[in-house]
Structures are given as structure tokens and as C-alpha cells.
Amino acid sequence: MKLFLFGIGGTGARVLRSLTMLLAAGAKTPADLTIIPILLDMDMQNGDTERSLRIVELYRTIRRGAYKDTAAQGGQSERRTFFATPMQPLGTLQADNAQERIGDSILPKLTEHQGTFEEFLNVSSLEDIDREFLKLFYDNSARPTSAELKLNLSVGFKGNPNIGSVVFNSLEDSAVYKYFTGAFNNETDRIFIISSIFGGTGSSGFPQLVKLLQHPSQKMPIRNARKGAVTVMPYFALEENAGSSIDQNRFLSKTKAALSYYQNQIQLDALYYIGDRPGAKLYPNVEGGSQQINNAHIVEMLAAEAVLNFAMTGNDDFGDNKRYYEYALRRNDRKLDLPHFHDNTYHNLLEPLIRFSYATKFFTDFVPANINEAFAKNLQLPQQLNTNTFYTSLRNFMSFHYKEWLRELAENDRSFNPFDLNAPYNSMVRSRQIETGFFNKGISDGFLKEQAGKAENTLQAAYPQPEMRFMQILIEVAERCREKLGPINRELADAVV
């Protein structure tokens, strides 16, 4: 099953970032799932988008080195946990009657237009009376923060869905949409959309895309496909910036207006809503471009869970009527840990994150310090660790991107801080300390050497290629560390006042 995943605007990119982390950790997905991420944004230089592009490409590089070149299980002995689910750019699929190639980026160009909204509308060619009439709908004042007709579309719509809706009206004629329609041919494939409801790009692109997907002119596989979406409501506040055209005071009014429209006009199999009361930590008020890089937030991680929940839902479970989903924590605390989440989230997402965190600490801390151990020499790590693309990509993903993602989640408000990867292994998981004694050292260097050595000896015959074998060793060591950790108390402690 292919899941065509449209991520619209900056929110789409940020949720895709969290989704990639969850997939890397081995979050639960259908065994035959392939995700086709498609980011739709006029702001091609957006910092959040650029970061997501990098980690998806790293994910794909790591996966190519770690597993056989098949989507299904390669054999009985092969376990696919970390980086298991394929992520494939739209442009790498076969597309019927495709007139134009779109490349292999997950951020294909929506349009070649790079000028102002006024130029996009070709206002200069209109009759005088039509130009004056147009000015009744759009601000054309000299004030740079409110002149809608002068808005430079190369940095997106700056929180103006009235402008975005006009631009997205041309989506059907874009090369990316035409390629998508040519590639979507399987009746088992699905479509999912990620967008915000309070900005410009997401709130305008989402209804336009849904309307297009359901239009009678679309071919039957697209019209009949299971479709879902997650709509992200306001969850952060912005710093004051008199020079910015983004007005956060309009977030709630735009949200209310959009919700009313969605209720009557948006027809999907499943629609997920998520948001949060903004905390004390303010986000920079940046209109777009490379400087727009927001810290990861728990809302984005849970929006990514909505994508996986939709993929895991069986066809017979959707029913004939649209279903609405919301998300709730077990208790409304501003600082979250593993016990705050209900069972589905805990087992499908958080348990995999525990294992992946152990694997990350093993690879980034233990392996470089034990490069001359027998298991490392058998894997040719002294020669390959700092030069082989697989290992350098894995280190970049784990040591930089994953740790940074965890740090941002921990420092945001609301905070999610379940792991301390700088602590010893026995206290890495904050909600459970591994007890040690004279005869039991818990997860020690000796324990890790023993487990890595055993796995290396056992897996040599089945995995002659070192990179594939190393991924299986990572999975095995992480599993043994999780066993050492033992059961985690899921009961919430008294709230801190």
C-alpha cells in the first residue's frame, strides 16, 4: 500500500520531520506500507522545509544500506525495526502519460512564478475598471506589512489564506499534480493531507486540494481512494514584530471560520484535529525563508501519529460516514513524560522511541570508544566508520538530527522530555532507573560488548554485507537494553504545582 502524503506549508514540513523520526525508531505501520511524501509550498527556501528534506534523504540513504532492496521482509532472519518503512519521492514512481518529469525531490515546484501576487494575477493587463475593482478585495496600500497585492509569493502567503486560495486554484495545472494523477493507479493506495488551519499556505491549500481530489473530472482510483487529513490548530505564540505581516491575533478567528467551512464542505474518510494552548515560550515571528526554523513540538509528533493511525486503519473500519478524531493526554500537565500518554501512543510510538534512543546512544557513544573491539573489527568499522556513506549518514541522523529533535521537544512549552542521552545508560530513561548492585551492573560497557559480540557472531553468515549486519546488531542491542530496563510504571505521579 502506498500512502501519498501531502504536507502543506511549514506545518506540513514540521510534522513530516517528526514522522521521519518515528519511522526511524520503528513506529508501528502496516508491513506493506510505502510513504510518498509530497511537500507543497511556495516558500522553497523555508528553513523548516529544508531541514525535513535533509532528514528524509538521510533516512532513505540509511535504509538503502541497511536492508535488501525490497519493500517486504527479506527473509525469516531479517528484522526490520529501525528505518523499516520505505519513503519514496513522487518523481521516482512510474506515472502514466506524464508529460514532464518533476525530479526526485519531495518538494517539487508548485509554479515557476517567483514575483508578487499582483504579477501572478497579471494585474497590469487588466482594464482600469477591473484593476480598481480588484483593489476592493486586496489591500494595495504602501504599507509593506499589509499590501496584499505587493506580497512576494516566493516566501509563501504570510498567513493570508485569501491569497493562497487563488494560487492553489492553479494546482490542477501544475506538473506535480499531473504527475501524481499519473502515478496513482492502485485501488489499495491512500491519500493523507497535513496542514495548519491558522496560517496562509496550509489553510488555503488544504480545502483546494480536497476539492480537486474529489472533483468528478478525477479518475476513479483517486476519487474512490481512502482519504484522511490532520488539521493542526494554533499551538504556539509568536514574538512581537512590527515589520511582519503575520498577525497572530487573527489565528483564532481564522481557525473558527475554517472549522465552520470544513464541517460542511470537507468530505473525507477520517479527519484528525489537534492543537494546544500556547505556552510561555514564543516562536520567532519570521515571515518565511531560511530563517523560519521552529523548534519541534509535541503537537507535531502527535499529528504524525495521526498519519500512522490512518495507515493502520482497515478499510472495513472506516464506515460510510466521515469520522472525526481528537487527541487527549492522560493529564493536562505542561511537562510530559512517558506515563502521560494512553496505551496506543505508548505501545506504537513511545516503546519504539525507547529502543531507538538506546540504539542512538550505543552508536554515537559506545561504538567510537570501542572501535578496536573484535565485533567492530569484523565489521571493518576502524576503516569504514568515518568514511562509509551508510555510517556517516547514520551518525548524522542520530547524533545531530535525532538528538536535536529530542532537545527541542524537551525545551518547548509544552515540554516532552522522556530521555537524557547524556546520562549513563542505567538512567537514560527518566521514568525508570535501572537498579544495579555488586553482581548486576545493569547496562554497562561489559554488557554492551557482550551483546554486540554475540550478535556479530550469530549474524555473520546471514548478513555478509557489514552495513546490513550492523543494522541487525543495532536492533539486537537495543532490544537487550530494553529488556534490562524492565517494566515502566505507567501511573502518573502527583502533579508538580
C-alpha positions in Angstrom: 0.0 0.0 0.0 1.3 3.4 -1.0 0.3 6.4 1.2 0.5 9.6 -0.8 1.3 12.1 2.0 0.7 15.8 1.1 2.4 18.1 3.6 1.2 21.7 3.0 3.3 24.7 4.2 5.6 24.9 7.1 3.4 22.8 9.4 3.4 20.0 6.8 7.2 20.1 6.8 7.5 20.1 10.6 5.0 17.2 11.0 7.0 15.3 8.3 10.1 15.8 10.3 8.5 14.2 13.4 7.0 11.4 11.3 10.5 10.6 9.9 11.8 10.3 13.4 9.0 8.0 14.4 9.6 5.8 11.3 13.3 5.7 12.0 12.5 4.5 15.5 10.3 1.7 14.2 6.8 3.1 15.0 4.1 0.6 14.1 3.0 0.6 10.5 1.4 -1.8 8.0 4.0 -4.3 6.8 3.4 -3.3 3.1 3.3 0.4 3.6 5.4 2.8 1.4 5.1 6.5 2.2 5.2 9.0 -0.7 5.9 12.4 0.9 5.0 15.4 -1.2 5.6 18.9 0.3 3.5 21.7 -1.2 4.9 25.2 -0.5 5.7 28.3 -2.5 8.5 29.1 0.0 11.2 26.8 -1.5 13.8 28.2 0.9 11.9 27.7 4.1 14.2 26.6 6.9 11.7 24.0 8.4 11.2 22.6 4.9 14.9 22.4 4.2 15.5 20.5 7.4 12.8 18.0 6.6 14.3 17.5 3.1 17.7 16.7 4.6 16.4 14.1 7.2 14.2 12.3 4.6 17.2 12.0 2.3 19.3 10.7 5.2 16.6 8.2 6.1 16.5 6.9 2.6 20.3 6.6 2.4 20.4 4.7 5.7 17.6 2.4 4.6 19.2 1.5 1.3 22.3 0.4 3.1 20.5 -1.4 5.9 18.1 -3.7 4.1 17.7 -5.7 0.9 16.1 -3.8 -1.9 12.6 -5.0 -1.3 9.6 -3.5 0.5 8.6 -6.8 2.1 10.6 -8.8 4.6 13.8 -10.0 3.1 13.8 -13.3 4.9 12.9 -15.0 8.1 16.1 -13.9 10.0 15.8 -10.3 8.9 14.1 -8.0 11.3 13.0 -4.6 10.1 12.6 -2.2 13.0 14.7 0.9 12.6 14.2 2.8 9.3 11.9 -0.1 8.2 9.2 1.8 6.2 10.1 2.9 2.7 9.9 6.6 1.9 9.9 7.3 -1.8 9.7 10.6 -3.7 6.8 11.0 -6.1 9.1 11.6 -9.0 10.7 8.1 -8.7 7.3 6.4 -9.3 6.1 5.4 -12.8 3.4 7.9 -14.0 1.1 7.2 -16.9 1.1 9.8 -19.6 3.4 12.1 -17.6 4.4 15.0 -19.9 7.1 16.4 -17.6 9.5 14.9 -15.1 9.4 16.5 -11.7 12.8 15.2 -10.3 13.2 13.2 -7.1 12.8 15.9 -4.5 9.9 15.6 -2.0 9.5 19.4 -2.6 8.6 19.8 -6.2 7.9 23.3 -7.6 4.2 24.4 -7.4 4.8 27.1 -10.0 7.6 28.8 -11.8 6.2 32.2 -10.6 8.6 34.0 -8.3 7.1 37.5 -8.3 4.4 39.3 -6.4 0.7 38.4 -6.1 -0.1 41.3 -8.3 2.1 39.9 -11.0 0.6 36.4 -10.5 -2.8 37.9 -11.2 -1.4 39.8 -14.2 -3.0 43.0 -13.0 -1.1 45.2 -15.4 -3.0 43.7 -18.3 -6.4 44.4 -16.8 -8.7 47.2 -17.8 -8.7 50.2 -15.4 -12.1 49.4 -14.0 -11.1 45.8 -13.3 -7.9 46.9 -11.5 -9.9 49.3 -9.3 -12.4 46.5 -8.6 -9.6 44.1 -7.6 -8.4 46.6 -5.1 -11.7 46.3 -3.2 -10.7 42.7 -2.4 -7.0 43.1 -1.7 -5.0 45.7 0.2 -2.8 47.7 -2.2 -1.5 50.3 0.3 2.1 51.4 0.6 2.4 49.7 4.0 4.7 46.7 3.5 3.1 44.6 6.2 -0.4 44.8 4.8 -0.1 45.3 1.0 -1.5 42.0 -0.2 -1.1 42.7 -3.9 2.6 43.5 -3.4 3.2 40.3 -1.5 6.2 38.4 -2.8 5.0 34.8 -3.3 8.5 33.3 -3.1 8.2 33.3 0.7 4.7 31.9 0.8 1.4 33.6 1.7 2.4 35.1 5.1 -0.7 34.0 6.9 -3.1 35.1 4.1 -5.3 32.2 3.1 -7.3 34.5 0.8 -4.2 34.9 -1.4 -3.2 31.2 -1.1 -6.6 30.0 -2.2 -6.2 31.9 -5.5 -2.7 30.5 -6.1 -3.8 26.9 -5.2 -6.6 27.2 -7.7 -3.9 26.5 -10.3 -2.7 23.3 -8.6 -4.5 21.1 -11.1 -2.4 22.5 -13.9 0.9 22.1 -12.1 3.5 19.5 -13.1 3.5 17.9 -9.6 -0.3 17.3 -9.6 -0.3 15.9 -13.1 2.5 13.6 -12.2 0.6 12.5 -9.1 -2.5 11.6 -11.1 -0.4 9.6 -13.5 1.2 7.7 -10.6 -1.9 6.9 -8.6 -3.3 3.7 -10.1 -3.7 1.2 -7.3 -7.1 0.8 -5.6 -5.4 -0.1 -2.3 -3.4 3.2 -2.2 -4.5 6.1 0.1 -4.1 9.8 0.4 -3.4 11.9 3.5 -3.0 15.6 4.0 -1.2 17.6 6.7 -2.0 21.2 7.1 -2.5 24.0 9.6 -5.7 25.8 9.9 -4.4 29.2 11.2 -1.8 30.2 8.7 -1.8 31.0 5.0 -0.4 28.1 3.0 -2.0 25.2 4.9 -5.4 26.7 5.5 -5.7 27.7 1.8 -4.1 24.7 0.2 -6.0 22.0 2.2 -9.6 22.7 1.0 -8.4 23.4 -2.5 -6.6 20.1 -2.7 -9.5 18.2 -1.2 -11.9 19.7 -3.6 -9.6 18.8 -6.5 -9.2 15.2 -5.4 -13.0 14.7 -5.2 -13.8 16.5 -8.4 -15.8 14.4 -10.9 -13.1 15.0 -13.5 -10.6 13.0 -11.5 -10.0 9.4 -12.4 -11.8 6.7 -10.4 -8.8 5.4 -8.3 -8.3 8.9 -6.9 -12.0 9.7 -6.3 -12.5 6.3 -4.6 -9.3 6.2 -2.6 -9.5 6.4 1.2 -8.6 9.9 2.2 -7.7 11.4 5.5 -6.2 14.6 6.9 -4.8 16.1 10.1 -5.7 19.7 10.7 -3.3 21.4 13.1 -5.0 24.2 15.1 -3.0 27.0 16.9 -0.4 25.6 19.3 2.2 28.4 19.7 2.5 32.1 20.1 4.8 34.5 18.2 7.1 37.2 19.3 6.1 40.8 18.5 7.4 42.0 15.2 6.1 45.3 13.8 7.7 44.6 10.5 6.0 41.2 10.0 2.7 40.8 8.0 1.8 37.7 10.1 -0.8 38.7 12.7 -1.2 36.1 15.4 -4.3 37.9 16.7 -6.1 36.5 13.7 -5.2 32.9 14.3 -8.3 32.1 16.3 -10.7 34.0 14.1 -9.3 32.2 11.0 -9.5 28.9 12.8 -13.2 29.4 13.7 -14.0 30.4 10.1 -12.2 27.5 8.6 -13.7 24.9 11.0 -17.2 26.1 10.0 -16.3 25.6 6.4 -14.7 22.2 6.9 -17.8 20.9 8.7 -20.0 21.4 5.7 -17.6 21.3 2.7 -14.8 18.8 3.5 -15.7 15.2 2.9 -13.0 12.7 4.0 -13.0 9.2 5.5 -11.1 10.5 8.6 -10.3 14.0 9.8 -8.0 14.5 12.8 -7.9 17.7 14.8 -5.1 18.6 17.1 -3.9 21.8 18.8 -2.7 23.2 22.1 -2.9 26.2 24.3 0.2 28.2 23.5 2.8 28.2 26.3 5.1 30.9 27.6 7.8 30.2 25.0 7.4 32.4 22.0 8.4 31.5 18.4 10.3 34.0 16.3 7.9 36.0 14.1 9.6 35.2 10.7 7.6 35.5 7.5 9.4 32.7 5.7 12.7 31.9 4.0 15.7 30.2 5.5 15.3 31.9 8.9 12.0 30.2 9.6 13.1 27.3 11.7 10.8 26.4 14.6 11.6 24.0 17.4 9.9 20.7 17.4 6.7 20.5 19.4 4.8 17.5 20.9 1.7 18.6 18.8 3.7 17.8 15.6 4.7 14.4 16.9 1.1 13.5 17.7 0.0 14.9 14.3 2.5 12.5 12.8 0.8 9.7 14.8 -2.4 10.6 13.1 -0.8 9.7 9.8 0.2 6.3 11.1 -3.2 5.7 12.7 -4.9 6.4 9.3 -2.5 4.0 7.6 -3.2 1.3 10.2 -7.0 1.6 10.0 -8.5 -1.3 7.9 -10.9 -0.5 5.1 -13.8 -2.0 6.9 -13.2 0.2 9.9 -13.8 3.5 8.2 -17.6 3.1 7.6 -19.8 5.2 5.4 -19.7 8.4 7.3 -16.8 10.7 7.9 -15.0 10.2 11.2 -13.6 12.9 13.4 -10.7 12.3 15.8 -9.2 14.5 18.6 -6.2 13.8 20.9 -6.1 13.9 24.7 -3.4 13.3 27.2 -4.0 11.4 30.4 -3.4 14.6 32.4 -3.1 18.2 31.3 0.5 18.9 32.6 2.9 21.3 30.9 5.8 18.8 31.4 5.2 15.4 29.8 6.8 12.0 30.3 6.1 8.5 29.1 3.2 7.9 31.6 1.2 10.9 30.3 0.2 9.0 27.1 -2.6 6.5 26.6 -1.8 2.9 25.6 -2.0 3.2 21.8 0.5 6.0 21.7 2.7 4.4 24.3 3.0 1.0 22.5 3.0 2.2 18.9 5.3 5.2 19.3 7.0 5.5 22.7 8.3 2.0 23.1 10.0 2.2 19.7 11.5 5.6 20.8 12.9 3.9 23.9 14.7 1.3 21.8 15.9 3.8 19.2 17.3 6.0 22.0 19.3 3.1 23.3 20.5 2.4 19.7 21.5 6.0 19.3 23.5 6.1 22.5 25.2 2.8 21.6 26.2 4.0 18.1 27.2 7.6 19.0 28.9 6.9 22.4 29.9 3.3 22.7 31.0 2.3 19.2 33.5 5.1 18.6 35.1 4.4 22.1 35.3 0.7 21.4 36.4 0.7 17.7 39.1 -1.9 18.3 36.9 -4.5 19.9 36.5 -7.7 17.9 32.9 -7.0 16.8 34.0 -3.6 15.4 37.0 -5.1 13.5 34.8 -7.8 12.0 32.5 -5.1 10.7 35.6 -3.1 9.4 34.5 -0.2 11.5 38.1 1.2 12.1 38.3 1.7 8.3 34.6 2.5 7.5 33.1 4.4 10.4 34.1 7.8 9.3 34.2 7.3 5.5 31.4 4.9 4.5 28.2 6.8 3.4 25.9 4.5 5.4 27.7 5.1 8.7 28.2 8.8 8.2 24.6 9.2 7.3 23.5 7.2 10.4 25.7 9.3 12.6 24.4 12.5 11.1 20.8 11.3 11.6 21.3 10.1 15.2 23.9 12.3 16.7 22.6 15.6 15.1 19.0 15.4 13.9 17.5 12.9 16.4 19.2 14.3 19.4 18.3 17.9 18.3 14.7 16.8 17.8 14.6 15.4 21.4 16.2 18.5 22.8 13.7 20.8 21.1 10.8 18.7 22.3 12.2 18.9 25.9 12.8 22.7 25.8 9.5 23.6 24.3 6.3 24.5 26.2 4.6 22.1 26.4 7.7 20.0 27.2 8.2 16.3 26.3 11.4 15.1 27.9 11.5 11.3 28.4 15.2 10.7 27.7 18.6 12.0 28.8 21.1 10.7 26.2 23.9 12.4 28.1 23.2 10.4 31.2 24.6 6.8 31.9 22.6 4.0 30.2 21.0 3.0 33.5 19.4 6.4 34.0 18.8 7.4 30.4 15.0 6.8 30.6 13.9 9.3 33.1 10.8 7.5 34.2 12.7 4.3 35.2 16.1 3.9 36.8 17.8 0.5 36.2 18.8 -0.8 39.6 22.4 -2.0 40.0 24.3 -3.9 42.6 27.5 -5.8 43.2 26.6 -8.6 40.8 24.4 -6.6 38.4 25.8 -3.6 36.7 22.8 -3.0 34.5 23.7 -1.7 31.1 27.5 -1.5 31.4 30.3 -1.4 28.9 30.9 -5.1 29.5 27.2 -5.8 28.9 27.2 -3.9 25.6 30.5 -5.6 24.4 29.0 -9.0 25.2 25.7 -8.3 23.4 27.4 -6.8 20.3 29.9 -9.7 20.2 27.2 -12.3 20.4 25.1 -10.6 17.7 28.1 -10.2 15.4 29.0 -13.9 15.7 25.4 -15.0 15.2 24.7 -12.8 12.2 27.8 -13.1 10.1 26.6 -15.9 7.9 23.2 -14.5 7.2 24.5 -10.9 6.6 27.8 -10.9 4.9 27.4 -7.2 4.0 28.6 -5.3 7.0 26.1 -2.4 6.8 23.1 -4.8 6.8 24.7 -6.8 9.6 25.3 -3.7 11.7 21.7 -2.6 11.5 20.6 -6.0 12.8 23.2 -5.7 15.6 21.7 -2.2 16.5 18.2 -3.8 16.7 19.5 -6.7 18.8 21.5 -4.5 21.2 18.6 -2.1 21.6 16.2 -5.0 22.4 18.6 -6.4 25.0 18.9 -2.9 26.6 15.1 -2.6 26.7 14.9 -6.0 28.5 17.4 -4.7 31.1 15.2 -1.6 31.6 12.2 -3.8 32.6 8.6 -2.7 33.0 7.9 1.1 33.1 5.4 2.3 35.7 2.6 3.9 33.7 1.0 5.5 36.7 1.2 9.3 36.9 2.9 10.8 39.8 1.4 13.7 41.7 1.4 16.8 39.6 4.0 19.4 40.3 2.4 22.7 41.2 
